[in-house]
Structure formats: C-alpha cells, structure tokens
Amino acid sequence: MTAKRQQFRERLRLQAAERFSRGEARALIAKDLRVSVRSVQRWRQAWDPQILRDHDGLLTRREPLASLKPDPLTKARR
C-alpha cells in the first residue's frame, strides 16, 4: 500500500473511532465511509479499550462477562 493510501485509510479509522465513541452502529459507519462492515468490526475491536488480546491473539475482556451483567438465574434462586 502506498503512503498516500495508508494516510487515507488512517483518516477513515480516525473518523470511525469518533463515531464509535458516539455509539453509532457499525453498519451505518461502514456505509457512510464506504468500507466493509468487517473492516469496521476490526477497527472497533482495536479501538475498544475494554477488549484486550492475550498472548495467543485471542480476544479477552478486562472484566469477566458475568460481572458486567447480573445473572438472571441468580435473582430467581433467591
């Protein structure tokens, strides 16, 4: 990829990041920026401060998913 093309793609990624912070849908961002939804998904994963990659490249979260949402069965058991 040429340097000019890399700069263009980086500007798209920055525009997408601004829109992620506003909570806009990935499909809408992809449509407006004229890129694939998959590209936006990859950018979103790289941007998301709550998602980390472990040493094998697998996605992990800083907090377990169970701590993010209460378990509905736990309330039913009480």
C-alpha positions in Angstrom: 0.0 0.0 0.0 1.3 3.4 -0.9 2.0 6.1 1.8 -0.9 8.2 0.3 -3.3 5.2 0.6 -2.1 4.5 4.2 -2.8 8.1 5.2 -6.3 7.8 3.6 -7.1 4.6 5.5 -5.8 6.1 8.8 -8.2 9.1 8.3 -11.0 6.6 7.8 -10.1 4.8 11.0 -10.0 8.0 13.0 -13.4 9.0 11.7 -14.7 5.6 12.6 -13.2 6.0 16.1 -15.0 9.3 16.7 -18.3 7.6 15.7 -17.6 4.6 18.0 -17.3 7.0 20.9 -20.8 8.4 20.0 -22.2 4.8 19.9 -23.1 4.7 16.2 -23.9 1.4 14.6 -21.1 -0.4 12.7 -23.2 -0.9 9.6 -24.0 2.8 9.3 -20.3 3.7 9.8 -19.3 1.2 7.1 -21.9 2.6 4.7 -21.0 6.2 5.3 -17.3 5.6 5.0 -17.7 3.2 2.0 -15.8 0.3 3.6 -16.9 -3.2 4.6 -18.7 -3.9 7.8 -15.8 -6.4 8.6 -13.3 -3.6 8.4 -15.3 -1.5 10.8 -15.6 -4.5 13.1 -11.8 -4.9 13.1 -11.3 -1.2 13.8 -13.9 -1.3 16.6 -12.1 -4.3 18.3 -8.8 -2.5 18.0 -10.3 0.7 19.4 -12.4 -0.8 22.3 -10.5 -0.1 25.5 -12.3 -2.9 27.3 -11.1 -5.6 24.8 -7.6 -6.9 25.0 -5.7 -9.5 23.1 -4.0 -12.2 25.1 -0.6 -13.7 24.1 -2.2 -16.1 21.6 -4.1 -13.2 19.9 -7.5 -14.3 21.3 -9.9 -11.7 22.5 -10.3 -11.3 26.2 -12.1 -8.7 28.3 -10.6 -6.8 31.3 -13.6 -7.9 33.4 -15.4 -11.3 33.1 -18.7 -11.0 31.2 -20.5 -12.3 34.3 -19.5 -9.2 36.2 -20.9 -6.9 33.5 -24.4 -8.2 33.6 -26.2 -9.8 36.6 -27.2 -13.4 36.1 -31.0 -13.6 35.8 -31.0 -17.1 37.4 -29.2 -15.7 40.5 -32.2 -13.5 41.2 -34.6 -16.3 40.6 -32.8 -18.6 43.0 -33.0 -16.1 45.9 
